Amino acid sequence: MASISSAGVGSGLDVNGIIDKLMSVERQPLALLQARETGIQTKLSALGSLKSSVLSFQDAVKALDNISKFTAMKASVADTTVASVSASSSAVSGTYNLEVISLAASHGLRSDAFTDANTVVGSGTMTFSFGTYSSGANTFTANADKAIKTITISSSQTTVGSIRDAINSANIGVRANLINDGSGVRLAISSVDGGTANSLRITTHDDDGTDTNTSGLSQLAFDPVAAVGSGKNLTQATAAASASVKIDGVSITSNSNTLTNSVDGLTINLLKTTATGVTTAITASQDTSSAQSTVDSFVKAYNVLVTQISTLTSYDAKTKKAGLLNGDGTTRSILAGIRGTLNQRLSGLSGSYTNLSSVGITFQKDGTLAFNTAKFQTALAAGATPVGALFTRVGQTTDTRVTFSSSTNDTPAGTYAITTTVAATRGSLVASADAGLTITAGNNDTFTVVIDGTSATVTLSAGTYATTAALAAEVQARLNGNTTLSAAGKTVTTSASSNRITIYSQTYGSTSTAASASGNGATNLLGASPTATSGVNVAGSIGSTSATGLGQFLTSSNGLSVKITATTTGSFGDINFSRGYGSLMTTTVDNYTKTKGLFGAKEEGLNASIKTIDQRQEEMERRLVNLEKRYRAQFTALDSSVSRMSQTSNFLSQQLTALQNLSSARLK
């Protein structure tokens, strides 16, 4: 008997159809799981959209927590060809009359003519000093505020073109160019900064063994106090000059055409001179656009967030359709937390601006905010800092020697008294004897000091210095030009008093040191036994509790930190610290968006549910596959049985028919 290869073939039953219908019934629980997962995925997507809006709101809130947005100033100049001007928040509103008598000029030098840029000059080192040249006294005094820098001219950089490139790439406040004047190519060197205090001195250490003659690298030397051809080998093209101006009739001299300290809070860039006695007006005023733009962005971001939450949690009774996050506890918590923060009463504020409505921000019936810009501008004009305090964290001090530095989210608002018992100091190295003003190369020109744990060795320029202050300026410029110190981020200052030099570290606190003088010039410079004293940290209290000092910074246990520049101890008034809505809101929203915040916990829970459903679906799929196999096996067996019974029935029918036919034939 032939085997049945397809269910239903032998019996005629629609076995596949029967099995498909049975499996359809069996798959109904799986369909329910899939629908449930789809619902969770939709909810997860909606939560992601909400999180995106919260993050945008977070950006707007953080921008709001910035006092400079509220205290910004702007400035303009009547004649923009004379000067340009910018303002910082410390500028004072007013009008200032500017007369530009002369502009600062950079010191310019030029070489003799070379054939072309490929002409070989020489190798060695070039040292660039900035300072003041006095022709009458025939002296050069280093600018203590400008580091002395040395660059190396290697054997592969000996051409005049390569030397130009080496100077420019060193970025040391000097620029170099090649100028063809028809007779050949000249190397032009000039200081970037103008002013008589930035005149150039260029000394060389020539690999040919002679440092001051007119051959090799030394032909590029320029010592203004040396003889022409013996160290003064470049020609002065432009003398250094300082800028001279009058502001409201007060005479001011500057080494730069950029005036940064002449008027508090203003930076004035001089462009050209004015006619004698002629002035142009500089006007400083409050810049309210930054504050209004920042607050407006905050209001808009809040309204977008509230509208989205309202949509996601809504329910339409007519259509009986609910929002994707209707009834979701996380969404409700977010909205409640944000609204609660905005309705919170601020502490530490006084005066007219203590709530949002006082500056034109009010709640509307639908829960969004309205922003009355006219009322906001009026408030801002009356007091930028009080309005700023409504939004930002602000520390206002009563003593100018104390400034607010930072706070934490745990710092409570309030008024804190500032008291110090120890003033911060810098590490110092004080000479034990008068400095010798004559420095001789190879004899007493080198010394080594350790600044904040970093050792530096320098070589002073040989010569006789006019004053101890001039020698101290050379020391400061040399140390601040030392590559080891600069790489470590260390700088020094020096002072001269009663013919004795003191070297100070620029840092404050217990890690500040200046010590270990050595070298052939150490005794000549500082005496046989200079006194090294380490710096100390400020110590004192903020409010009723002691605080931790680090350098000039004093920090309380609640995270309030101030910088104290006073060199004496005692009481330094109060700091009134307040946290505005932007600061408080930043803390609130950060708790939602951080890794283990509300969003993180909710997303983790939903993803866990999806994972569980996926596992159940996989288990159910395996069970259904096995069930379908069992159904097919059972129906295949049934099909075979029915087929055999059908064959037997057919055989019997055939036999009966044959017997009937035989009987009929016999009767005939």
C-alpha positions as CSV (number, residue, x, y, z in Angstrom):
1,M,0.0,0.0,0.0
2,A,1.4,3.4,-1.0
3,S,2.4,5.7,1.9
4,I,0.7,9.1,2.3
5,S,3.2,11.9,1.9
6,S,0.8,14.8,2.6
7,A,-1.8,15.1,5.4
8,G,-5.3,14.8,3.9
9,V,-4.2,13.2,0.6
10,G,-5.4,9.8,1.5
11,S,-8.5,10.8,3.5
12,G,-9.6,13.9,1.7
13,L,-9.6,15.8,5.0
14,D,-8.4,19.5,5.0
15,V,-5.8,18.7,7.6
16,N,-3.7,21.9,7.0
17,G,-6.8,24.1,7.4
18,I,-7.8,22.3,10.6
19,I,-4.3,22.7,12.0
20,D,-4.1,26.4,11.1
21,K,-7.4,27.0,12.9
22,L,-6.3,25.1,15.9
23,M,-3.0,27.0,16.0
24,S,-4.8,30.3,15.6
25,V,-6.7,29.6,18.7
26,E,-3.5,28.5,20.5
27,R,-1.7,31.7,19.4
28,Q,-4.3,34.0,21.0
29,P,-2.3,34.4,24.3
30,L,0.8,35.2,22.2
31,A,-1.1,37.9,20.4
32,L,-2.1,39.4,23.7
33,L,1.6,39.5,24.9
34,Q,2.6,41.1,21.6
35,A,-0.1,43.7,22.0
36,R,1.0,44.4,25.6
37,E,4.6,44.8,24.4
38,T,3.5,47.2,21.7
39,G,1.7,49.2,24.3
40,I,4.8,49.3,26.5
41,Q,7.0,50.3,23.5
42,T,4.6,53.1,22.7
43,K,4.7,54.3,26.3
44,L,8.5,54.1,26.3
45,S,8.6,56.1,23.1
46,A,6.3,58.7,24.7
47,L,8.5,58.8,27.7
48,G,11.5,59.4,25.5
49,S,9.7,62.3,23.8
50,L,8.9,63.7,27.3
51,K,12.5,63.3,28.4
52,S,13.7,65.2,25.3
53,S,11.5,68.1,26.3
54,V,12.7,68.0,29.9
55,L,16.3,68.0,28.7
56,S,15.5,71.1,26.5
57,F,13.9,72.7,29.6
58,Q,17.0,71.7,31.6
59,D,19.2,73.6,29.1
60,A,17.0,76.7,29.4
61,V,17.1,76.5,33.2
62,K,20.9,76.1,33.4
63,A,21.2,79.2,31.1
64,L,19.0,81.0,33.6
65,D,21.3,80.2,36.5
66,N,24.0,82.7,35.3
67,I,24.2,86.1,37.0
68,S,26.2,87.6,34.1
69,K,23.1,87.3,31.9
70,F,21.4,89.9,34.1
71,T,24.4,92.2,34.9
72,A,25.6,92.4,31.3
73,M,26.7,95.9,30.1
74,K,27.2,97.3,26.6
75,A,29.3,100.1,25.3
76,S,29.6,102.1,22.1
77,V,31.8,104.9,20.7
78,A,30.5,107.8,18.8
79,D,33.4,107.8,16.2
80,T,34.1,104.2,15.4
81,T,37.2,105.2,13.3
82,V,38.9,106.4,16.5
83,A,38.3,103.4,18.8
84,S,36.2,100.4,19.5
85,V,34.9,99.5,22.9
86,S,33.4,96.5,24.8
87,A,32.1,96.3,28.4
88,S,32.1,93.7,31.2
89,S,29.5,93.5,34.0
90,S,31.6,95.7,36.2
91,A,31.2,98.7,33.9
92,V,29.3,101.7,35.2
93,S,26.6,103.3,33.1
94,G,27.8,106.7,31.9
95,T,29.5,108.7,29.1
96,Y,33.2,109.2,28.9
97,N,35.1,111.7,26.6
98,L,38.1,110.2,24.8
99,E,41.0,112.1,23.2
100,V,43.7,110.0,21.5
101,I,46.9,112.0,21.4
102,S,49.2,109.2,20.1
103,L,49.1,105.5,19.4
104,A,51.4,102.8,20.8
105,A,53.9,101.6,18.3
106,S,55.8,98.3,18.2
107,H,59.6,98.2,18.2
108,G,60.8,97.3,14.7
109,L,64.2,96.0,13.6
110,R,65.7,95.0,10.3
111,S,68.7,93.1,9.1
112,D,71.2,94.0,6.4
113,A,70.2,92.7,2.9
114,F,70.6,89.0,2.1
115,T,70.6,87.6,-1.4
116,D,67.4,85.7,-1.0
117,A,65.4,83.6,1.5
118,N,67.7,80.7,1.1
119,T,70.8,82.6,2.2
120,V,72.5,80.8,5.1
121,V,72.8,82.8,8.2
122,G,73.9,80.4,11.0
123,S,72.7,78.2,13.9
124,G,72.6,78.6,17.7
125,T,70.1,80.2,20.0
126,M,68.3,83.6,20.0
127,T,67.0,85.1,23.2
128,F,64.3,87.7,23.1
129,S,63.9,90.2,26.0
130,F,61.3,92.9,26.3
131,G,62.0,96.1,28.2
132,T,62.6,99.8,28.5
133,Y,65.6,101.4,26.8
134,S,66.9,104.6,28.2
135,S,69.2,106.3,25.7
136,G,70.4,108.9,28.2
137,A,71.4,106.4,30.8
138,N,72.3,103.9,28.1
139,T,70.5,101.1,30.0
140,F,68.0,98.4,29.1
141,T,65.6,97.3,31.9
142,A,63.7,94.1,31.4
143,N,59.9,94.3,31.5
144,A,59.2,92.1,34.5
145,D,55.7,91.2,33.2
146,K,57.0,89.8,29.9
147,A,58.9,86.5,30.0
148,I,62.3,86.3,28.3
149,K,62.2,83.5,25.7
150,T,64.9,81.6,23.9
151,I,64.5,79.7,20.7
152,T,66.9,77.3,19.1
153,I,68.0,77.6,15.5
154,S,69.1,74.1,14.5
155,S,71.5,73.2,11.7
156,S,68.5,72.5,9.5
157,Q,67.1,76.0,10.0
158,T,70.1,78.1,9.1
159,T,68.6,80.1,6.2
160,V,67.0,83.5,6.7
161,G,63.7,82.1,5.6
162,S,63.9,79.2,8.1
163,I,64.8,81.6,10.9
164,R,61.8,83.7,10.1
165,D,59.6,80.6,10.3
166,A,61.3,79.5,13.6
167,I,60.6,82.9,15.2
168,N,56.9,83.0,14.1
169,S,56.2,79.4,15.1
170,A,57.6,80.0,18.6
171,N,54.7,82.3,19.4
172,I,56.7,84.4,21.9
173,G,55.3,87.9,21.2
174,V,57.6,88.6,18.3
175,R,56.8,88.5,14.5
176,A,59.2,88.2,11.7
177,N,58.9,88.9,8.0
178,L,61.0,89.0,4.9
179,I,61.0,92.2,2.9
180,N,62.5,92.7,-0.5
181,D,63.6,96.3,-0.9
182,G,65.2,95.9,-4.3
183,S,68.7,95.5,-2.9
184,G,68.0,92.1,-1.4
185,V,65.9,90.4,1.3
186,R,65.9,91.8,4.8
187,L,64.6,90.0,7.9
188,A,62.2,92.4,9.7
189,I,61.6,91.6,13.4
190,S,59.1,93.5,15.6
191,S,57.4,93.0,19.0
192,V,53.7,92.2,18.8
193,D,52.9,94.5,21.7
194,G,53.6,98.2,21.4
195,G,54.9,100.6,24.1
196,T,58.3,101.7,25.3
197,A,58.3,98.9,27.9
198,N,58.2,96.4,25.1
199,S,61.4,97.4,23.3
200,L,63.3,94.4,22.0
201,R,66.7,93.1,23.0
202,I,68.0,90.1,21.0
203,T,71.0,88.2,22.2
204,T,72.5,85.2,20.4
205,H,74.6,82.2,21.3
206,D,76.2,81.5,18.0
207,D,77.5,78.1,17.1
208,D,80.5,79.7,15.3
209,G,81.8,80.6,18.8
210,T,81.4,84.4,18.6
211,D,78.1,85.9,19.8
212,T,78.3,89.6,19.0
213,N,80.1,90.0,15.6
214,T,78.4,90.4,12.2
215,S,78.8,86.9,10.9
216,G,76.8,83.8,11.5
217,L,73.7,83.9,13.7
218,S,75.1,86.8,15.8
219,Q,74.5,89.2,12.8
220,L,70.8,89.1,14.0
221,A,71.7,90.3,17.6
222,F,70.4,93.6,18.8
223,D,71.4,94.9,22.2
224,P,70.4,98.6,22.3
225,V,73.2,99.4,24.8
226,A,76.0,97.7,22.8
227,A,78.1,99.2,20.1
228,V,77.1,99.0,16.5
229,G,78.6,95.8,14.9
230,S,79.4,94.4,18.3
231,G,76.0,93.1,19.5
232,K,73.9,95.9,18.0
233,N,73.9,94.3,14.6
234,L,70.3,94.9,13.5
235,T,69.1,98.4,12.5
236,Q,66.1,100.0,14.3
237,A,63.4,100.7,11.8
238,T,60.7,101.8,14.2
239,A,61.1,103.0,17.8
240,A,58.8,101.7,20.4
241,A,56.2,104.2,21.5
242,S,53.5,104.3,24.1
243,A,49.9,105.4,23.6
244,S,48.8,108.7,25.1
245,V,45.2,109.5,25.7
246,K,42.9,111.7,27.8
247,I,39.7,110.3,29.3
248,D,37.5,113.0,30.7
249,G,40.6,115.2,30.8
250,V,42.7,112.7,32.7
251,S,46.0,111.8,31.0
252,I,46.8,108.1,30.6
253,T,49.9,106.4,29.1
254,S,49.7,102.8,27.9
255,N,52.2,100.4,26.3
256,S,49.3,99.0,24.3
257,N,46.6,100.4,22.1
258,T,44.2,98.2,24.1
259,L,43.2,100.0,27.3
260,T,41.8,97.5,29.9
261,N,42.1,99.3,33.2
262,S,41.7,102.9,32.3
263,V,37.9,102.8,32.9
264,D,36.6,100.1,35.2
265,G,34.8,97.4,33.1
266,L,35.6,98.9,29.7
267,T,38.1,97.6,27.1
268,I,39.0,100.4,24.7
269,N,40.9,99.6,21.4
270,L,42.6,102.7,20.0
271,L,42.5,102.9,16.2
272,K,43.7,106.4,15.3
273,T,44.5,109.8,16.9
274,T,42.1,112.7,17.2
275,A,42.8,116.3,16.5
276,T,44.2,118.2,19.5
277,G,41.5,118.9,22.0
278,V,38.9,116.9,20.0
279,T,37.1,114.1,21.9
280,T,34.7,111.3,21.0
281,A,32.1,110.0,23.4
282,I,32.1,106.5,24.8
283,T,28.8,105.4,26.3
284,A,28.3,102.5,28.7
285,S,24.8,101.3,29.5
286,Q,23.0,98.2,30.7
287,D,22.5,95.4,28.2
288,T,19.0,94.1,28.9
289,S,18.7,92.0,25.8
290,S,20.7,89.0,27.2
291,A,18.6,88.8,30.3
292,Q,15.3,89.1,28.4
293,S,16.3,86.5,25.8
294,T,17.3,84.0,28.5
295,V,14.1,84.4,30.6
296,D,12.0,84.3,27.4
297,S,13.7,81.0,26.4
298,F,13.0,79.6,29.9
299,V,9.3,80.6,29.7
300,K,8.9,79.1,26.2
301,A,10.7,75.8,27.2
302,Y,8.4,75.6,30.3
303,N,5.3,76.1,28.2
304,V,6.3,73.5,25.7
305,L,6.9,71.0,28.5
306,V,3.6,71.7,30.2
307,T,1.7,71.5,27.0
308,Q,3.3,68.2,26.1
309,I,2.6,66.7,29.6
310,S,-1.0,67.9,29.3
311,T,-1.4,66.1,25.9
312,L,0.3,62.9,27.1
313,T,-1.8,62.6,30.3
314,S,-5.1,63.8,28.8
315,Y,-8.4,61.9,28.5
316,D,-11.2,62.8,26.1
317,A,-14.5,61.7,27.6
318,K,-16.3,62.1,24.2
319,T,-14.0,59.9,22.2
320,K,-13.0,57.9,25.3
321,K,-9.3,58.1,24.2
322,A,-6.6,58.6,26.7
323,G,-3.1,60.1,26.2
324,L,-0.2,57.8,26.0
325,L,0.9,58.5,29.6
326,N,-2.5,59.0,31.1
327,G,-2.3,57.9,34.7
328,D,1.4,57.6,34.7
329,G,2.9,58.4,38.1
330,T,6.3,59.5,36.8
331,T,4.8,62.1,34.5
332,R,2.7,63.5,37.3
333,S,5.7,63.6,39.6
334,I,7.7,65.6,37.1
335,L,5.0,68.2,36.6
336,A,4.3,68.5,40.3
337,G,8.0,68.9,41.1
338,I,8.6,71.6,38.6
339,R,5.5,73.6,39.6
340,G,6.3,73.1,43.2
341,T,9.8,74.6,42.7
342,L,8.4,77.6,40.9
343,N,5.8,78.2,43.6
344,Q,8.5,77.9,46.3
345,R,9.1,80.9,48.4
346,L,12.7,82.0,48.1
347,S,14.8,82.8,51.2
348,G,17.7,85.2,51.3
349,L,15.9,87.8,49.1
350,S,14.7,91.2,50.1
351,G,13.3,94.3,48.4
352,S,10.8,94.5,45.5
353,Y,11.8,91.3,43.6
354,T,11.1,88.2,45.6
355,N,8.7,86.2,43.3
356,L,8.2,85.7,39.6
357,S,5.2,87.9,39.3
358,S,7.2,90.9,40.5
359,V,9.2,90.7,37.3
360,G,6.3,90.0,34.9
361,I,6.1,86.2,34.9
362,T,2.7,84.8,35.9
363,F,0.8,81.5,35.7
364,Q,-2.1,81.2,33.3
365,K,-5.3,79.1,33.7
366,D,-3.9,76.3,31.5
367,G,-0.8,76.0,33.7
368,T,1.6,77.8,31.2
369,L,3.5,80.9,32.0
370,A,3.0,84.4,30.6
371,F,5.9,86.8,30.2
372,N,5.3,90.6,30.4
373,T,8.5,91.9,28.9
374,A,7.7,95.5,29.6
375,K,7.4,94.8,33.3
376,F,10.6,92.8,33.2
377,Q,12.5,95.6,31.5
378,T,11.3,98.1,34.1
379,A,12.4,95.8,37.0
380,L,15.8,95.2,35.3
381,A,16.4,98.9,34.9
382,A,15.7,99.4,38.6
383,G,18.2,96.8,39.7
384,A,20.0,94.2,37.6
385,T,21.5,92.2,40.5
386,P,18.2,91.9,42.6
387,V,16.4,90.7,39.5
388,G,19.3,88.3,38.7
389,A,19.2,87.0,42.3
390,L,15.6,85.9,41.6
391,F,16.9,83.4,39.1
392,T,20.5,82.6,39.9
393,R,22.7,81.7,42.8
394,V,24.2,85.0,44.1
395,G,26.7,85.7,46.8
396,Q,26.8,89.4,47.6
397,T,29.6,90.5,50.0
398,T,29.9,93.7,52.0
399,D,33.8,93.8,51.9
400,T,35.5,94.2,48.5
401,R,38.3,91.9,49.7
402,V,35.9,89.0,49.8
403,T,34.3,87.6,46.6
404,F,31.8,84.8,46.1
405,S,33.5,81.8,44.5
406,S,31.0,78.9,44.4
407,S,28.4,76.8,46.1
408,T,26.8,73.4,45.9
409,N,23.2,72.3,45.7
410,D,23.3,71.7,49.4
411,T,24.2,75.3,50.3
412,P,21.3,76.9,52.1
413,A,20.4,80.5,51.4
414,G,21.3,83.0,54.2
415,T,23.6,85.6,55.5
416,Y,27.0,84.4,56.7
417,A,29.7,86.4,58.6
418,I,33.2,86.1,57.2
419,T,36.1,85.9,59.7
420,T,39.7,84.9,59.2
421,T,42.3,83.9,61.8
422,V,45.1,83.3,59.3
423,A,45.7,85.2,56.0
424,A,46.8,83.3,52.9
425,T,50.4,83.9,51.9
426,R,52.7,83.0,49.0
427,G,56.0,81.1,49.3
428,S,59.0,83.4,49.2
429,L,62.7,83.4,49.1
430,V,64.2,86.6,50.7
431,A,67.8,87.7,50.1
432,S,70.1,87.8,53.1
433,A,72.4,90.4,51.5
434,D,72.3,93.2,49.0
435,A,72.3,92.1,45.4
436,G,75.5,92.7,43.3
437,L,74.4,94.7,40.3
438,T,77.3,93.6,38.0
439,I,76.6,90.3,36.3
440,T,79.6,88.7,34.5
441,A,79.1,85.9,32.0
442,G,80.3,82.6,33.3
443,N,81.1,84.0,36.7
444,N,77.9,84.9,38.5
445,D,75.2,84.7,35.8
446,T,73.4,81.5,36.6
447,F,71.2,80.4,39.5
448,T,68.6,77.7,40.3
449,V,65.5,78.0,42.4
450,V,62.7,75.6,43.2
451,I,59.2,77.1,42.7
452,D,56.3,75.0,44.0
453,G,58.4,71.9,43.8
454,T,59.6,72.6,40.3
455,S,63.3,73.3,39.7
456,A,64.4,76.0,37.2
457,T,67.8,77.2,36.1
458,V,68.3,80.5,34.3
459,T,71.1,82.6,33.0
460,L,71.0,86.4,33.5
461,S,72.1,88.9,30.9
462,A,75.6,90.1,31.6
463,G,76.2,93.8,32.4
464,T,75.8,96.3,35.2
465,Y,72.3,97.0,36.2
466,A,71.3,100.5,37.2
467,T,69.1,99.5,40.1
468,T,68.2,96.5,42.2
469,A,64.7,96.8,40.8
470,A,66.1,96.4,37.2
471,L,68.0,93.3,38.2
472,A,64.9,91.9,40.0
473,A,62.9,92.6,36.8
474,E,65.5,90.6,34.8
475,V,65.2,87.7,37.3
476,Q,61.4,87.7,37.1
477,A,61.4,87.8,33.3
478,R,64.0,85.0,33.1
479,L,62.2,82.7,35.5
480,N,58.8,83.2,33.8
481,G,60.5,82.5,30.4
482,N,61.9,79.2,31.7
483,T,60.4,76.3,29.8
484,T,60.4,73.9,32.8
485,L,58.4,76.3,34.9
486,S,56.0,77.3,32.2
487,A,55.3,73.7,31.3
488,A,54.4,73.1,35.0
489,G,52.1,76.2,35.0
490,K,54.3,78.0,37.5
491,T,55.1,81.7,37.5
492,V,56.9,84.1,39.9
493,T,57.0,87.7,40.9
494,T,60.0,89.6,42.3
495,S,60.4,92.7,44.4
496,A,63.4,94.9,45.4
497,S,63.5,96.6,48.8
498,S,66.6,98.1,50.4
499,N,68.8,96.7,47.7
500,R,67.6,93.1,48.4
501,I,65.6,90.9,46.1
502,T,62.7,88.7,47.1
503,I,61.3,85.9,44.8
504,Y,57.7,85.0,45.3
505,S,55.7,82.0,43.9
506,Q,52.5,83.3,42.3
507,T,50.4,80.7,44.0
508,Y,48.9,80.9,47.5
509,G,48.7,78.3,50.2
510,S,50.6,75.5,51.8
511,T,51.9,74.1,48.4
512,S,53.4,77.5,47.5
513,T,57.2,77.5,47.9
514,A,60.3,79.4,46.6
515,A,63.4,77.8,47.8
516,S,66.8,76.1,47.2
517,A,68.8,78.8,45.6
518,S,72.0,77.5,44.0
519,G,74.4,78.2,41.1
520,N,77.3,80.5,40.5
521,G,75.1,83.6,40.8
522,A,73.0,82.6,43.7
523,T,75.1,84.3,46.4
524,N,75.6,87.5,44.4
525,L,71.9,87.7,43.8
526,L,70.4,86.6,47.2
527,G,73.3,86.4,49.7
528,A,74.8,83.4,51.3
529,S,71.7,82.3,53.3
530,P,68.4,83.5,51.9
531,T,65.3,82.8,53.9
532,A,62.8,80.4,52.4
533,T,59.2,80.6,53.7
534,S,56.4,78.4,52.6
535,G,52.9,79.9,52.0
536,V,50.0,79.2,54.2
537,N,46.3,78.6,53.6
538,V,43.7,81.1,54.7
539,A,41.9,80.0,57.9
540,G,38.7,81.2,59.4
541,S,35.0,80.7,59.5
542,I,31.9,81.3,57.3
543,G,28.9,81.8,59.5
544,S,28.9,80.0,62.8
545,T,31.1,77.1,61.7
546,S,34.7,76.7,60.9
547,A,35.7,76.5,57.2
548,T,38.5,74.8,55.3
549,G,41.2,76.9,53.7
550,L,43.0,76.2,50.4
551,G,45.2,79.1,49.2
552,Q,43.0,82.2,49.3
553,F,39.8,80.2,49.2
554,L,37.7,79.5,52.3
555,T,35.0,76.8,52.0
556,S,32.3,76.0,54.6
557,S,31.0,72.5,55.3
558,N,27.8,73.3,53.4
559,G,29.8,74.1,50.2
560,L,29.8,77.9,50.3
561,S,33.2,79.1,49.1
562,V,34.7,82.6,49.0
563,K,38.0,84.1,47.9
564,I,39.7,86.4,50.5
565,T,42.5,88.6,49.2
566,A,43.1,90.5,52.4
567,T,46.6,90.3,53.8
568,T,45.4,90.8,57.4
569,T,43.0,88.8,59.6
570,G,39.8,89.7,61.3
571,S,36.2,90.3,60.3
572,F,35.3,90.9,56.7
573,G,31.7,91.6,56.8
574,D,29.0,89.3,55.5
575,I,28.1,87.4,52.4
576,N,24.4,87.2,51.6
577,F,23.9,84.0,49.6
578,S,20.6,83.2,47.8
579,R,19.5,80.6,45.3
580,G,17.0,81.8,42.7
581,Y,14.5,79.8,40.7
582,G,17.0,78.9,38.0
583,S,19.4,77.4,40.5
584,L,16.6,75.5,42.4
585,M,15.1,74.3,39.1
586,T,18.4,73.0,38.0
587,T,18.6,70.8,41.0
588,T,15.0,69.6,40.5
589,V,15.5,68.7,36.9
590,D,18.9,67.1,37.4
591,N,17.2,64.7,39.8
592,Y,14.9,63.7,37.0
593,T,17.5,63.3,34.2
594,K,20.4,61.8,36.2
595,T,21.2,58.1,35.6
596,K,19.2,56.9,38.6
597,G,16.6,59.6,38.4
598,L,12.8,59.4,37.7
599,F,13.3,58.8,34.0
600,G,16.1,56.3,34.5
601,A,14.0,54.3,37.0
602,K,10.9,54.4,34.8
603,E,12.8,53.4,31.6
604,E,14.5,50.6,33.5
605,G,11.2,49.2,34.7
606,L,9.6,49.4,31.2
607,N,12.6,47.8,29.6
608,A,12.5,45.0,32.2
609,S,8.8,44.4,31.4
610,I,9.6,44.2,27.7
611,K,12.4,41.7,28.4
612,T,10.1,39.6,30.5
613,I,7.4,39.6,27.8
614,D,10.1,38.7,25.1
615,Q,11.2,35.7,27.2
616,R,7.5,34.6,27.6
617,Q,7.0,34.9,23.9
618,E,10.1,32.9,23.1
619,E,8.9,30.2,25.5
620,M,5.4,30.3,24.0
621,E,6.8,30.1,20.5
622,R,8.7,27.0,21.4
623,R,5.6,25.4,22.9
624,L,3.5,26.3,19.8
625,V,6.1,24.8,17.5
626,N,6.0,21.5,19.5
627,L,2.2,21.6,19.7
628,E,1.9,22.1,15.9
629,K,4.3,19.1,15.4
630,R,2.1,17.0,17.7
631,Y,-1.1,18.1,15.9
632,R,0.5,17.2,12.5
633,A,1.7,13.9,13.8
634,Q,-1.8,13.1,15.2
635,F,-3.6,14.2,12.0
636,T,-1.1,12.4,9.8
637,A,-1.9,9.2,11.8
638,L,-5.6,9.8,11.5
639,D,-5.3,10.5,7.8
640,S,-3.5,7.2,7.3
641,S,-6.2,5.3,9.3
642,V,-9.0,6.9,7.4
643,S,-7.1,6.2,4.2
644,R,-6.8,2.5,5.0
645,M,-10.4,2.3,6.1
646,S,-11.4,3.9,2.8
647,Q,-9.3,1.4,0.8
648,T,-10.9,-1.5,2.7
649,S,-14.3,0.0,2.1
650,N,-13.6,0.3,-1.6
651,F,-12.3,-3.3,-1.7
652,L,-15.4,-4.6,0.0
653,S,-17.6,-2.6,-2.3
654,Q,-15.8,-3.9,-5.3
655,Q,-16.2,-7.5,-4.0
656,L,-19.9,-7.1,-3.3
657,T,-20.4,-5.6,-6.7
658,A,-18.6,-8.5,-8.3
659,L,-20.7,-11.1,-6.3
660,Q,-23.9,-9.3,-7.4
661,N,-22.8,-9.3,-11.0
662,L,-21.9,-13.1,-10.7
663,S,-25.3,-13.9,-9.2
664,S,-27.1,-12.0,-11.9
665,A,-25.2,-13.8,-14.6
666,R,-26.2,-17.3,-13.2
667,L,-29.8,-16.4,-13.0
668,K,-29.8,-15.5,-16.6
